[in-house]
Amino acid sequence: MATAFVFPGQGAQTIGMGRALADAYPAARAVFEEVDETLKEKLSALIWDGDIETLTLTENAQPALMATSLAAVRALEAEGVSVDQAQFVAGHSLGEYSALAAAGALSVSDAALLLRVRGPAMQRAVPAGEGAMAALLGLDMAAVEEVAAEAAGDEVCTAANDNDPAQVVVSGHRGAVERAVEIAKGRGAKRAVLLPVSAPFHCDLMEPAAREMAHALKEVQVNAPVVPVISNVEAAPVRDPDEIRALLVRQITGRVRWRESVAAMAEAGVDAIWEIGAGKALSGMVRRIDRSIKCRAIGTPEDVQAATAE
């Protein structure tokens, strides 16, 4: 069985995530301690005992989800399963940083620092209230591209997340995204809803954030990952450190090509995907993309033990 490890993005956060892993595995607890020390704050206390509104703030959710994913990786390692046994790693949006850290391309500390830059930079790129994102369900990528083009006018509206065959997210100026919602309903979308997000991610309005990330990425060491990382914006494997840097900058404004990424892994022989960290959202997407792929979510000690016992 050829396995890929995948890592969730923003929206998967919950209060208490990763606590049981930290209690059960010293190596998992060490990840949270390293992130706390790096950020010079008790992010772990917020994750385990805070309030969901504060955890959901982009600047907190991004490093928190990465820490939880890496804690699960360390727990797997403690039970004898290492990332280099996977054929690929991949992550959804910020999850790409988790994937890179899991594969040794970034240190946990550098991933935390980069995400603490990334979240606020994306927040600052567009004044509050000027941007929006919406999920269009029941329309394929080609149909959503037509909807976005019609809705844009002289504003920005673009397909930002190609999640699965029936779920595409558009992003851009609020007025244009609201028009896209109405147009999509008229084109037969099963559902078209604005998302509760704080900024219009993965579109050209994020260009100021991309410039900030380009500067931040120059300051960190990027290594060749131990296994290929499927890039969000190329939906193809990457191992070259300079290319990884460039793709992470492009990812800020570029489309998250998740449907194509999963299809590319399946084409390369992957028949099992482990979703490592918080939640099961990616597993649902994978099943809608290719039902032949076996999915397993790994976020608790019980999940780790079940996965490594087979």
C-alpha positions as CSV (number, residue, x, y, z in Angstrom):
1,M,0.0,0.0,0.0
2,A,1.4,3.4,-1.0
3,T,0.6,6.0,1.5
4,A,0.6,9.9,1.5
5,F,0.5,12.0,4.7
6,V,-1.7,15.1,4.4
7,F,-2.1,18.1,6.7
8,P,-5.2,20.2,7.4
9,G,-5.6,23.9,6.9
10,Q,-7.4,26.7,8.7
11,G,-10.9,25.8,9.9
12,A,-9.9,22.5,11.5
13,Q,-9.0,24.1,14.8
14,T,-10.8,23.0,18.0
15,I,-10.1,23.7,21.7
16,G,-8.2,20.8,23.2
17,M,-6.7,19.5,20.0
18,G,-3.4,17.7,20.5
19,R,-3.7,17.6,24.3
20,A,-4.1,13.8,24.5
21,L,-1.2,13.4,22.2
22,A,1.0,15.6,24.4
23,D,-0.1,13.7,27.5
24,A,0.6,10.3,25.9
25,Y,3.9,11.1,24.0
26,P,6.7,13.2,25.4
27,A,7.9,13.9,21.8
28,A,4.5,15.3,21.0
29,R,4.5,17.5,24.1
30,A,8.0,18.7,23.0
31,V,6.5,20.1,19.8
32,F,4.1,22.3,21.7
33,E,6.8,23.4,24.1
34,E,9.1,24.3,21.2
35,V,6.4,26.4,19.5
36,D,5.6,28.2,22.8
37,E,9.3,29.0,23.3
38,T,9.7,30.1,19.7
39,L,6.7,32.4,19.8
40,K,7.5,33.5,23.4
41,E,3.9,32.8,24.5
42,K,1.8,29.9,25.8
43,L,0.1,29.1,22.6
44,S,-0.5,25.6,24.0
45,A,-2.6,27.1,26.8
46,L,-4.8,28.8,24.3
47,I,-5.1,25.6,22.2
48,W,-6.0,23.4,25.2
49,D,-7.9,25.8,27.6
50,G,-8.6,29.0,25.7
51,D,-11.7,30.2,23.8
52,I,-12.4,29.2,20.2
53,E,-12.8,32.9,19.0
54,T,-9.2,33.7,20.0
55,L,-7.8,30.4,18.7
56,T,-9.6,31.0,15.4
57,L,-7.8,34.3,14.8
58,T,-5.5,33.7,11.8
59,E,-2.3,34.5,13.7
60,N,-3.1,31.9,16.3
61,A,-4.9,29.2,14.2
62,Q,-2.1,28.8,11.7
63,P,0.8,27.9,14.1
64,A,-1.6,26.0,16.4
65,L,-2.7,23.7,13.6
66,M,0.9,23.2,12.5
67,A,1.9,22.3,16.1
68,T,-0.9,19.8,16.4
69,S,0.0,18.2,13.1
70,L,3.6,17.9,14.1
71,A,2.7,16.5,17.5
72,A,0.8,13.7,15.7
73,V,3.8,13.1,13.5
74,R,6.1,12.7,16.5
75,A,3.6,10.3,18.1
76,L,3.6,8.2,14.9
77,E,7.4,8.2,15.0
78,A,7.4,7.1,18.7
79,E,5.3,4.1,17.5
80,G,7.7,3.3,14.6
81,V,6.1,5.0,11.6
82,S,8.2,7.9,10.1
83,V,7.4,10.3,7.3
84,D,10.0,8.9,5.0
85,Q,7.8,5.8,4.8
86,A,5.2,7.9,2.9
87,Q,5.4,8.3,-0.8
88,F,4.3,12.0,-0.6
89,V,3.3,14.7,1.9
90,A,0.9,17.5,1.1
91,G,-1.1,20.1,3.0
92,H,-4.1,22.3,2.4
93,S,-3.0,26.0,2.4
94,L,-1.2,26.5,5.7
95,G,-1.1,22.7,5.9
96,E,1.7,22.9,3.3
97,Y,3.9,24.3,6.1
98,S,3.1,21.4,8.3
99,A,3.9,19.0,5.5
100,L,7.2,20.7,4.9
101,A,8.1,20.6,8.6
102,A,7.1,17.0,8.8
103,A,9.3,16.2,5.9
104,G,12.3,18.1,7.3
105,A,12.3,20.9,4.8
106,L,11.5,23.4,7.6
107,S,12.3,23.2,11.3
108,V,9.3,23.4,13.6
109,S,10.5,26.7,15.0
110,D,10.9,28.2,11.5
111,A,7.5,26.9,10.5
112,A,5.9,28.5,13.5
113,L,7.7,31.8,12.9
114,L,6.7,31.9,9.2
115,L,3.1,31.2,10.1
116,R,3.1,33.9,12.7
117,V,4.2,36.2,9.8
118,R,1.9,34.7,7.3
119,G,-1.4,35.1,9.2
120,P,-1.2,38.8,10.1
121,A,0.3,39.6,6.7
122,M,-2.7,38.1,5.0
123,Q,-5.0,39.9,7.4
124,R,-3.3,43.3,6.7
125,A,-3.3,42.9,2.9
126,V,-7.0,43.9,2.6
127,P,-8.8,46.3,4.9
128,A,-11.5,44.6,7.0
129,G,-14.8,44.3,5.2
130,E,-13.4,44.8,1.7
131,G,-12.8,41.2,0.9
132,A,-14.8,37.9,1.1
133,M,-14.7,34.3,0.2
134,A,-17.6,32.0,-0.7
135,A,-18.1,28.3,-1.1
136,L,-19.9,27.2,-4.3
137,L,-21.2,23.6,-4.0
138,G,-22.4,21.5,-6.9
139,L,-20.5,23.3,-9.7
140,D,-17.3,22.0,-11.2
141,M,-14.1,24.1,-11.7
142,A,-14.9,25.2,-15.2
143,A,-18.4,26.4,-14.2
144,V,-17.0,28.3,-11.2
145,E,-14.4,30.0,-13.4
146,E,-17.1,31.2,-15.6
147,V,-19.1,32.5,-12.6
148,A,-16.1,34.2,-11.2
149,A,-15.3,35.9,-14.5
150,E,-18.8,37.2,-14.8
151,A,-19.0,38.4,-11.3
152,A,-15.6,40.2,-11.2
153,G,-16.4,43.2,-13.4
154,D,-13.6,45.6,-12.6
155,E,-13.0,43.9,-9.3
156,V,-11.2,40.7,-8.2
157,C,-13.1,37.5,-8.1
158,T,-11.3,34.2,-8.7
159,A,-11.5,30.5,-7.9
160,A,-9.2,30.3,-4.8
161,N,-9.6,26.7,-3.5
162,D,-10.4,23.8,-5.9
163,N,-11.2,21.4,-3.0
164,D,-13.1,18.5,-4.7
165,P,-15.3,17.9,-7.7
166,A,-18.3,19.7,-6.1
167,Q,-16.7,22.3,-3.8
168,V,-14.8,25.3,-5.1
169,V,-14.2,28.5,-3.1
170,V,-14.1,31.9,-4.7
171,S,-12.2,34.9,-3.3
172,G,-11.9,38.6,-4.0
173,H,-13.6,41.9,-3.4
174,R,-16.8,41.5,-1.3
175,G,-19.1,42.9,-3.9
176,A,-17.8,40.6,-6.6
177,V,-18.0,37.6,-4.3
178,E,-21.5,38.4,-3.4
179,R,-22.4,38.7,-7.1
180,A,-20.7,35.3,-7.6
181,V,-23.0,33.7,-5.0
182,E,-26.1,35.0,-6.8
183,I,-24.8,34.0,-10.2
184,A,-23.9,30.5,-8.9
185,K,-27.4,30.0,-7.5
186,G,-28.8,30.8,-10.9
187,R,-26.4,28.3,-12.6
188,G,-27.6,25.4,-10.5
189,A,-25.3,25.4,-7.5
190,K,-26.6,23.2,-4.7
191,R,-25.4,25.8,-2.3
192,A,-23.5,29.1,-2.4
193,V,-22.6,30.7,0.9
194,L,-20.2,33.4,2.1
195,L,-17.6,32.0,4.5
196,P,-16.8,33.3,7.9
197,V,-13.2,34.3,7.1
198,S,-11.3,37.4,8.0
199,A,-9.7,38.1,4.6
200,P,-9.9,37.0,0.9
201,F,-7.2,34.4,0.8
202,H,-5.5,33.0,-2.3
203,C,-6.3,35.7,-4.7
204,D,-4.5,38.7,-6.2
205,L,-5.6,41.0,-3.4
206,M,-3.0,39.1,-1.2
207,E,-0.1,40.5,-3.2
208,P,1.1,42.6,-0.2
209,A,1.2,39.5,2.0
210,A,3.1,37.6,-0.7
211,R,5.8,40.3,-0.6
212,E,6.1,40.0,3.2
213,M,6.4,36.2,2.9
214,A,9.1,36.5,0.2
215,H,11.2,38.5,2.7
216,A,10.5,36.2,5.6
217,L,11.3,33.1,3.6
218,K,14.7,34.5,2.7
219,E,15.6,34.5,6.4
220,V,15.0,30.7,7.1
221,Q,16.8,27.6,6.2
222,V,14.9,25.4,3.7
223,N,16.2,21.8,3.2
224,A,15.3,19.2,0.7
225,P,12.4,17.2,2.1
226,V,12.9,13.5,2.9
227,V,9.9,12.8,0.6
228,P,8.4,14.9,-2.2
229,V,5.9,17.6,-1.2
230,I,2.9,18.1,-3.4
231,S,2.8,21.9,-4.0
232,N,-0.6,23.6,-3.6
233,V,-0.1,25.9,-6.6
234,E,1.4,23.3,-9.0
235,A,-0.3,20.1,-7.8
236,A,3.0,18.4,-8.5
237,P,5.9,17.1,-6.4
238,V,8.7,19.4,-5.3
239,R,12.0,18.8,-3.5
240,D,14.3,21.7,-4.5
241,P,14.7,24.2,-1.6
242,D,14.7,27.3,-3.8
243,E,11.6,26.0,-5.7
244,I,9.9,25.4,-2.3
245,R,10.5,29.0,-1.3
246,A,9.2,30.4,-4.6
247,L,6.1,28.2,-4.4
248,L,5.3,29.3,-0.9
249,V,5.3,32.9,-2.0
250,R,3.1,32.0,-5.0
251,Q,0.8,30.1,-2.7
252,I,-0.3,33.3,-1.0
253,T,-2.1,34.6,-4.1
254,G,-2.4,31.4,-6.0
255,R,-5.1,28.7,-6.1
256,V,-5.0,25.8,-3.7
257,R,-5.3,23.0,-6.3
258,W,-6.3,20.3,-3.8
259,R,-8.5,18.2,-6.2
260,E,-5.6,18.0,-8.7
261,S,-3.1,17.3,-5.9
262,V,-5.0,14.3,-4.7
263,A,-5.5,13.1,-8.3
264,A,-1.8,13.4,-9.0
265,M,-1.0,11.3,-5.9
266,A,-3.5,8.7,-7.0
267,E,-2.0,8.7,-10.5
268,A,1.4,8.1,-8.9
269,G,0.1,5.0,-7.1
270,V,-1.1,6.3,-3.7
271,D,-4.0,4.2,-2.5
272,A,-4.1,5.3,1.2
273,I,-4.0,8.8,2.7
274,W,-3.5,9.6,6.4
275,E,-4.8,13.0,7.5
276,I,-2.5,14.0,10.3
277,G,-3.6,16.6,12.9
278,A,-7.0,18.2,13.7
279,G,-10.2,17.2,12.1
280,K,-11.3,15.1,9.1
281,A,-12.1,17.7,6.5
282,L,-9.4,16.6,4.0
283,S,-10.5,12.9,4.3
284,G,-14.0,14.0,3.1
285,M,-12.6,15.9,0.2
286,V,-10.3,12.9,-0.7
287,R,-13.3,10.5,-0.7
288,R,-15.2,12.9,-3.1
289,I,-12.2,13.0,-5.4
290,D,-11.3,9.3,-5.5
291,R,-13.4,6.8,-3.6
292,S,-10.8,4.1,-4.1
293,I,-8.3,5.8,-1.8
294,K,-8.5,4.6,1.8
295,C,-8.5,7.5,4.3
296,R,-7.5,7.5,7.9
297,A,-7.5,10.5,10.3
298,I,-4.8,10.6,13.0
299,G,-5.4,13.1,15.7
300,T,-5.5,11.1,19.0
301,P,-3.3,8.5,20.7
302,E,-5.9,5.9,19.8
303,D,-5.7,6.9,16.1
304,V,-1.9,6.6,16.3
305,Q,-2.0,3.2,17.9
306,A,-4.6,1.9,15.5
307,A,-2.7,3.1,12.5
308,T,0.7,1.7,13.6
309,A,-0.7,-1.7,14.8
310,E,-1.6,-2.7,11.2
